[in-house]
């Protein structure tokens, strides 16, 4: 995939397919001489057994019946490992799944973060009944954090559907603005 936000979208869509009601997307940027970008997607879906967890990053393994390959997780793993980073999947049946990719964004082979705002807005638009939380944090001397949470949006909007066009546009703009402020334009773009 050409940007990490598409990997996030793929993993979050897997969470929706696994029956999750809540998906938390965490993005943590740690600046410094060896900067690190850590992306974590946590869900409360059906979870996976140990054998499935071992095979989940194999591009020729998928639980879907509509196709015979599953490239999303394999490509996310590759994006992390090509930068000297790491990738892990932890899951328990009936509990949920945590997918974590740690990347070095200054590495020659680093894939850009991409349009996380569009990814988050697309998730909300296509699954408005779900709870999606986006937590973005910049560590270091000037730490910053912001959270976008559909539960808070629902409370503020008092019955206005989250998947209505004006709300989706507001959510996208809100996330885009706060991402740029929290992570900085250079990493965000």
ZADO-1210 file (C-alpha; in nm, 4 decimals, padded with zeros to 6 digits):
<atoms>
<atom x="00.0000" y="00.0000" z="00.0000" code="UNK" pos="1"/>
<atom x="00.1220" y="00.3470" z="-00.0774" code="UNK" pos="2"/>
<atom x="00.0364" y="00.5013" z="00.2579" code="UNK" pos="3"/>
<atom x="-00.0017" y="00.3733" z="00.6122" code="UNK" pos="4"/>
<atom x="-00.3529" y="00.5152" z="00.6447" code="UNK" pos="5"/>
<atom x="-00.4677" y="00.2521" z="00.3945" code="UNK" pos="6"/>
<atom x="-00.3160" y="-00.0194" z="00.6149" code="UNK" pos="7"/>
<atom x="-00.5055" y="00.1293" z="00.9094" code="UNK" pos="8"/>
<atom x="-00.8269" y="00.1233" z="00.7039" code="UNK" pos="9"/>
<atom x="-00.7732" y="-00.2405" z="00.6063" code="UNK" pos="10"/>
<atom x="-00.7070" y="-00.3568" z="00.9629" code="UNK" pos="11"/>
<atom x="-01.0034" y="-00.1554" z="01.0997" code="UNK" pos="12"/>
<atom x="-01.2305" y="-00.3043" z="00.8318" code="UNK" pos="13"/>
<atom x="-01.1103" y="-00.6485" z="00.9437" code="UNK" pos="14"/>
<atom x="-01.2150" y="-00.5488" z="01.2966" code="UNK" pos="15"/>
<atom x="-01.5620" y="-00.4547" z="01.1738" code="UNK" pos="16"/>
<atom x="-01.5882" y="-00.7881" z="00.9890" code="UNK" pos="17"/>
<atom x="-01.4835" y="-00.9656" z="01.3107" code="UNK" pos="18"/>
<atom x="-01.7871" y="-00.8277" z="01.4905" code="UNK" pos="19"/>
<atom x="-01.6129" y="-00.5511" z="01.6843" code="UNK" pos="20"/>
<atom x="-01.8258" y="-00.2778" z="01.8392" code="UNK" pos="21"/>
<atom x="-01.5259" y="-00.0603" z="01.9341" code="UNK" pos="22"/>
<atom x="-01.2045" y="00.0047" z="01.7435" code="UNK" pos="23"/>
<atom x="-00.9266" y="00.2199" z="01.8880" code="UNK" pos="24"/>
<atom x="-00.6610" y="00.3508" z="01.6505" code="UNK" pos="25"/>
<atom x="-00.3522" y="00.4808" z="01.8256" code="UNK" pos="26"/>
<atom x="-00.0783" y="00.6773" z="01.6527" code="UNK" pos="27"/>
<atom x="00.2244" y="00.7724" z="01.8613" code="UNK" pos="28"/>
<atom x="00.5156" y="00.9691" z="01.7197" code="UNK" pos="29"/>
<atom x="00.8384" y="00.9836" z="01.9171" code="UNK" pos="30"/>
<atom x="01.0786" y="01.2374" z="01.7607" code="UNK" pos="31"/>
<atom x="01.4535" y="01.2333" z="01.8091" code="UNK" pos="32"/>
<atom x="01.7681" y="01.1023" z="01.6456" code="UNK" pos="33"/>
<atom x="01.5916" y="00.7709" z="01.5781" code="UNK" pos="34"/>
<atom x="01.2263" y="00.8773" z="01.5411" code="UNK" pos="35"/>
<atom x="00.9601" y="00.6134" z="01.5832" code="UNK" pos="36"/>
<atom x="00.6004" y="00.6009" z="01.4622" code="UNK" pos="37"/>
<atom x="00.3872" y="00.3411" z="01.6378" code="UNK" pos="38"/>
<atom x="00.0434" y="00.2535" z="01.5059" code="UNK" pos="39"/>
<atom x="-00.1866" y="00.0318" z="01.7103" code="UNK" pos="40"/>
<atom x="-00.5339" y="-00.0886" z="01.6150" code="UNK" pos="41"/>
<atom x="-00.7256" y="-00.2512" z="01.9006" code="UNK" pos="42"/>
<atom x="-01.0701" y="-00.4078" z="01.8727" code="UNK" pos="43"/>
<atom x="-01.3199" y="-00.6029" z="02.0794" code="UNK" pos="44"/>
<atom x="-01.4127" y="-00.8386" z="01.7956" code="UNK" pos="45"/>
<atom x="-01.4262" y="-01.2176" z="01.7904" code="UNK" pos="46"/>
<atom x="-01.0486" y="-01.2555" z="01.8143" code="UNK" pos="47"/>
<atom x="-00.8384" y="-01.5289" z="01.6581" code="UNK" pos="48"/>
<atom x="-00.7003" y="-01.8615" z="01.7714" code="UNK" pos="49"/>
<atom x="-00.3223" y="-01.9116" z="01.7973" code="UNK" pos="50"/>
<atom x="-00.2927" y="-02.0831" z="01.4598" code="UNK" pos="51"/>
<atom x="-00.4698" y="-01.7966" z="01.2833" code="UNK" pos="52"/>
<atom x="-00.2515" y="-01.5381" z="01.4617" code="UNK" pos="53"/>
<atom x="00.0621" y="-01.7212" z="01.3406" code="UNK" pos="54"/>
<atom x="-00.0658" y="-01.7222" z="00.9822" code="UNK" pos="55"/>
<atom x="-00.2357" y="-01.3816" z="00.9653" code="UNK" pos="56"/>
<atom x="00.0613" y="-01.2034" z="00.8017" code="UNK" pos="57"/>
<atom x="00.0972" y="-01.4712" z="00.5331" code="UNK" pos="58"/>
<atom x="-00.0322" y="-01.3162" z="00.2085" code="UNK" pos="59"/>
<atom x="-00.1586" y="-01.6555" z="00.0920" code="UNK" pos="60"/>
<atom x="-00.3770" y="-01.7031" z="00.3981" code="UNK" pos="61"/>
<atom x="-00.7164" y="-01.5451" z="00.4461" code="UNK" pos="62"/>
<atom x="-01.0372" y="-01.6307" z="00.6251" code="UNK" pos="63"/>
<atom x="-01.2409" y="-01.4544" z="00.3568" code="UNK" pos="64"/>
<atom x="-01.4325" y="-01.6679" z="00.1119" code="UNK" pos="65"/>
<atom x="-01.4439" y="-01.4025" z="-00.1601" code="UNK" pos="66"/>
<atom x="-01.0756" y="-01.4350" z="-00.2509" code="UNK" pos="67"/>
<atom x="-00.7800" y="-01.6646" z="-00.1896" code="UNK" pos="68"/>
<atom x="-00.5224" y="-01.4097" z="-00.0710" code="UNK" pos="69"/>
<atom x="-00.5101" y="-01.1580" z="00.2124" code="UNK" pos="70"/>
<atom x="-00.2472" y="-00.8935" z="00.1449" code="UNK" pos="71"/>
<atom x="-00.3428" y="-00.6191" z="00.3941" code="UNK" pos="72"/>
<atom x="-00.1746" y="-00.7492" z="00.7082" code="UNK" pos="73"/>
<atom x="00.1253" y="-00.8789" z="00.5129" code="UNK" pos="74"/>
<atom x="00.1806" y="-00.5378" z="00.3520" code="UNK" pos="75"/>
<atom x="00.1482" y="-00.3578" z="00.6870" code="UNK" pos="76"/>
<atom x="00.4057" y="-00.5947" z="00.8371" code="UNK" pos="77"/>
<atom x="00.6375" y="-00.5392" z="00.5416" code="UNK" pos="78"/>
<atom x="00.6030" y="-00.1595" z="00.5691" code="UNK" pos="79"/>
<atom x="00.7142" y="-00.1753" z="00.9322" code="UNK" pos="80"/>
<atom x="00.9960" y="-00.4241" z="00.8891" code="UNK" pos="81"/>
<atom x="01.1456" y="-00.2514" z="00.5819" code="UNK" pos="82"/>
<atom x="01.2243" y="00.0476" z="00.8050" code="UNK" pos="83"/>
<atom x="01.3906" y="-00.1689" z="01.0700" code="UNK" pos="84"/>
<atom x="01.0738" y="-00.1574" z="01.2766" code="UNK" pos="85"/>
<atom x="00.8530" y="-00.4306" z="01.4140" code="UNK" pos="86"/>
<atom x="00.5064" y="-00.5765" z="01.3725" code="UNK" pos="87"/>
<atom x="00.2923" y="-00.7875" z="01.6030" code="UNK" pos="88"/>
<atom x="-00.0562" y="-00.9302" z="01.6306" code="UNK" pos="89"/>
<atom x="-00.2006" y="-01.0332" z="01.9644" code="UNK" pos="90"/>
<atom x="-00.5433" y="-01.1875" z="01.9823" code="UNK" pos="91"/>
<atom x="-00.7670" y="-01.3945" z="02.2053" code="UNK" pos="92"/>
<atom x="-01.0874" y="-01.5651" z="02.1042" code="UNK" pos="93"/>
<atom x="-01.3881" y="-01.3807" z="02.2417" code="UNK" pos="94"/>
<atom x="-01.1737" y="-01.0879" z="02.3605" code="UNK" pos="95"/>
<atom x="-01.0392" y="-00.9096" z="02.0530" code="UNK" pos="96"/>
<atom x="-00.7230" y="-00.8261" z="01.8640" code="UNK" pos="97"/>
<atom x="-00.4358" y="-00.5792" z="01.8863" code="UNK" pos="98"/>
<atom x="-00.2239" y="-00.5088" z="01.5776" code="UNK" pos="99"/>
<atom x="00.0902" y="-00.3009" z="01.6334" code="UNK" pos="100"/>
<atom x="00.3358" y="-00.1663" z="01.3769" code="UNK" pos="101"/>
<atom x="00.6418" y="00.0347" z="01.4813" code="UNK" pos="102"/>
<atom x="00.8195" y="00.2158" z="01.1978" code="UNK" pos="103"/>
<atom x="01.1116" y="00.4508" z="01.1532" code="UNK" pos="104"/>
<atom x="00.9566" y="00.7343" z="00.9472" code="UNK" pos="105"/>
<atom x="01.2950" y="00.8811" z="00.8452" code="UNK" pos="106"/>
<atom x="01.4083" y="00.5531" z="00.6853" code="UNK" pos="107"/>
<atom x="01.4597" y="00.5476" z="00.3088" code="UNK" pos="108"/>
<atom x="01.1943" y="00.2756" z="00.2695" code="UNK" pos="109"/>
<atom x="00.9365" y="00.4431" z="00.4953" code="UNK" pos="110"/>
<atom x="00.5840" y="00.4688" z="00.3601" code="UNK" pos="111"/>
<atom x="00.4151" y="00.8039" z="00.4341" code="UNK" pos="112"/>
<atom x="00.1427" y="00.8190" z="00.6976" code="UNK" pos="113"/>
<atom x="-00.1063" y="00.9424" z="00.4396" code="UNK" pos="114"/>
<atom x="-00.4577" y="01.0743" z="00.4853" code="UNK" pos="115"/>
<atom x="-00.5590" y="00.9432" z="00.8271" code="UNK" pos="116"/>
<atom x="-00.8436" y="01.1963" z="00.8376" code="UNK" pos="117"/>
<atom x="-01.0031" y="01.0459" z="00.5259" code="UNK" pos="118"/>
<atom x="-00.9513" y="00.6962" z="00.6664" code="UNK" pos="119"/>
<atom x="-01.1190" y="00.7815" z="00.9976" code="UNK" pos="120"/>
<atom x="-01.4051" y="00.9613" z="00.8224" code="UNK" pos="121"/>
<atom x="-01.4556" y="00.6649" z="00.5867" code="UNK" pos="122"/>
<atom x="-01.4760" y="00.4242" z="00.8804" code="UNK" pos="123"/>
<atom x="-01.7343" y="00.6432" z="01.0533" code="UNK" pos="124"/>
<atom x="-01.9330" y="00.6876" z="00.7338" code="UNK" pos="125"/>
<atom x="-01.9486" y="00.3175" z="00.6459" code="UNK" pos="126"/>
<atom x="-02.0076" y="00.1893" z="01.0012" code="UNK" pos="127"/>
<atom x="-02.1828" y="00.4761" z="01.1833" code="UNK" pos="128"/>
<atom x="-02.3182" y="00.2494" z="01.4566" code="UNK" pos="129"/>
<atom x="-01.9681" y="00.1539" z="01.5734" code="UNK" pos="130"/>
<atom x="-01.7448" y="00.3320" z="01.8171" code="UNK" pos="131"/>
<atom x="-01.4230" y="00.4487" z="01.6551" code="UNK" pos="132"/>
<atom x="-01.1598" y="00.6203" z="01.8663" code="UNK" pos="133"/>
<atom x="-00.8555" y="00.7862" z="01.7125" code="UNK" pos="134"/>
<atom x="-00.5870" y="00.8767" z="01.9663" code="UNK" pos="135"/>
<atom x="-00.2853" y="01.0666" z="01.8315" code="UNK" pos="136"/>
<atom x="00.0132" y="01.1566" z="02.0460" code="UNK" pos="137"/>
<atom x="00.3445" y="01.3303" z="01.9892" code="UNK" pos="138"/>
<atom x="00.6016" y="01.2591" z="02.2595" code="UNK" pos="139"/>
<atom x="00.9164" y="01.4522" z="02.3362" code="UNK" pos="140"/>
<atom x="00.9928" y="01.8014" z="02.4630" code="UNK" pos="141"/>
<atom x="00.6604" y="01.9450" z="02.3473" code="UNK" pos="142"/>
<atom x="00.4174" y="01.6551" z="02.3968" code="UNK" pos="143"/>
<atom x="00.0754" y="01.6870" z="02.2386" code="UNK" pos="144"/>
<atom x="-00.2289" y="01.4657" z="02.2113" code="UNK" pos="145"/>
<atom x="-00.5751" y="01.4705" z="02.0618" code="UNK" pos="146"/>
<atom x="-00.8623" y="01.2252" z="02.0524" code="UNK" pos="147"/>
<atom x="-01.1484" y="01.1866" z="01.8067" code="UNK" pos="148"/>
<atom x="-01.4227" y="00.9660" z="01.9486" code="UNK" pos="149"/>
<atom x="-01.7549" y="00.8825" z="01.7850" code="UNK" pos="150"/>
<atom x="-01.9178" y="00.8534" z="02.1299" code="UNK" pos="151"/>
<atom x="-01.8355" y="01.2212" z="02.1915" code="UNK" pos="152"/>
<atom x="-01.9539" y="01.3182" z="01.8428" code="UNK" pos="153"/>
<atom x="-02.2865" y="01.1383" z="01.9051" code="UNK" pos="154"/>
<atom x="-02.3302" y="01.3170" z="02.2381" code="UNK" pos="155"/>
<atom x="-02.2680" y="01.6581" z="02.0823" code="UNK" pos="156"/>
<atom x="-02.4821" y="01.5940" z="01.7732" code="UNK" pos="157"/>
<atom x="-02.7813" y="01.4585" z="01.9705" code="UNK" pos="158"/>
<atom x="-02.9340" y="01.2316" z="01.7096" code="UNK" pos="159"/>
<atom x="-02.7841" y="01.3711" z="01.3896" code="UNK" pos="160"/>
<atom x="-02.6523" y="01.0682" z="01.1978" code="UNK" pos="161"/>
<atom x="-02.2735" y="01.0403" z="01.1944" code="UNK" pos="162"/>
<atom x="-02.2805" y="00.9288" z="00.8317" code="UNK" pos="163"/>
<atom x="-02.4584" y="01.2408" z="00.7044" code="UNK" pos="164"/>
<atom x="-02.2425" y="01.4294" z="00.4540" code="UNK" pos="165"/>
<atom x="-02.1933" y="01.7480" z="00.6638" code="UNK" pos="166"/>
<atom x="-02.0940" y="01.5454" z="00.9718" code="UNK" pos="167"/>
<atom x="-01.8496" y="01.3276" z="00.7769" code="UNK" pos="168"/>
<atom x="-01.6935" y="01.6439" z="00.6306" code="UNK" pos="169"/>
<atom x="-01.6691" y="01.8030" z="00.9770" code="UNK" pos="170"/>
<atom x="-01.5068" y="01.4893" z="01.1215" code="UNK" pos="171"/>
<atom x="-01.2580" y="01.4747" z="00.8346" code="UNK" pos="172"/>
<atom x="-01.1670" y="01.8444" z="00.8716" code="UNK" pos="173"/>
<atom x="-01.1444" y="01.8165" z="01.2508" code="UNK" pos="174"/>
<atom x="-00.9099" y="01.5171" z="01.2363" code="UNK" pos="175"/>
<atom x="-00.6992" y="01.6667" z="00.9562" code="UNK" pos="176"/>
<atom x="-00.6489" y="01.9939" z="01.1454" code="UNK" pos="177"/>
<atom x="-00.5630" y="01.8250" z="01.4738" code="UNK" pos="178"/>
<atom x="-00.3301" y="01.5708" z="01.3104" code="UNK" pos="179"/>
<atom x="-00.1316" y="01.8492" z="01.1462" code="UNK" pos="180"/>
<atom x="-00.1134" y="02.0387" z="01.4753" code="UNK" pos="181"/>
<atom x="-00.0193" y="01.7343" z="01.6831" code="UNK" pos="182"/>
<atom x="00.2218" y="01.5556" z="01.4500" code="UNK" pos="183"/>
<atom x="00.3442" y="01.8472" z="01.2420" code="UNK" pos="184"/>
<atom x="00.2957" y="01.9031" z="00.8725" code="UNK" pos="185"/>
<atom x="00.6136" y="01.7167" z="00.7725" code="UNK" pos="186"/>
<atom x="00.5085" y="01.3842" z="00.9249" code="UNK" pos="187"/>
<atom x="00.1391" y="01.4313" z="00.8596" code="UNK" pos="188"/>
<atom x="00.1813" y="01.4752" z="00.4860" code="UNK" pos="189"/>
</atoms>
